[in-house]
């Protein structure tokens, strides 16, 4: 995930206590190193900033960077003093995120709270709603004074949480190391909910600074294996979906009487009617062709035969012309053409008789 993260550390007087190994301040510094490495290894374009929330006033020590040397140098210069001011520190961190160079980075604040909170629950909820409105996620590491702060911080996280993007991790005192608890916490969990980092706080348990080639090979191998598993899952899903679709087809057609597929039935009926209409038109055209051929044959008969069938041929031809679309058999032009055809045939017959008599 592409992120810009501001680490807000608690440098109040309560951080001198030794109830965490070796002290609250040193345990916090180790956790800062872990979080920086985790964020920058998750994505090469991730950036991390560092600030304090106690002292005279909250102060930004390093702006967003991917250079761990700057963060480490600033971390060693932090002095313990004063009381923590969570609300002001969070607002300054939000302002630093607002001015990030890469606007595609999601905004996240990780706050260490190791001293009693002076803010009341109402003011914290109001601040949380403002962060949620500006799409800023926040993780809170509650340690040292967890009995006093837990209720307030739970209400704060509940108000700021959007899609489970913010978390509260409460770590009681004990012989454990703070950074070891964070490794298995939701703050460092991968996108699938599994812890993203192994032993020592490094992905796959390998320090990239000591063996970068091995770390790169392990990362590539993991990505290839993940892609292979996703491809196999997709292939099996497609193969199982095909029989299901085939089995669902008859059920769909059987349920066509319902309202779901009525439109498809109407379209099929229209297509069938159109195809039958075209076929009927073709048959009508063929019948018309036959009738025209018969009429022509009758008109071409010799005069001797014409006497018995002349009126029949005229009636057939008249009926045929009347059945044709757009043709009016009573049109004067059509009558004139028909009469001319009869006169021509009569003249031809007379000429033929004269020729026979002369012979």
Secondary structure, DSSP 8 states (H G I E B T S, - for coil): --EEEEEEE--SGGGG--SSSS-HHHHHHHHHHHHHHHHHHH-TT-EEEEEES-SSS-EEEEEEES-HHHHHHHHHT----S---HHHHHHHHHHHHHT-S-TTSEEEEEEEE-S---S-HHHHHHHHHHHHHTTEEEEEEEESSHHHHHHHHHHHHHHH-SSS--EEEEE--SSS-HHHHHHTSGGGB-TTSSBS--GGGSGGG--TTT-HHHHHHHHHHHHHHHHHHHHHHHHHHHHHHHHHHHHHHHHHHHGGGSSTTHHHHHHHHHHHHHHHHHHHHHHHHHHHHHHHHHHHHHHTS-HHHHHHHHHHHHHHHHHHHHHSTT--TT-HHHHHHHHHHHHHHHHHHHHHHHHHHH-
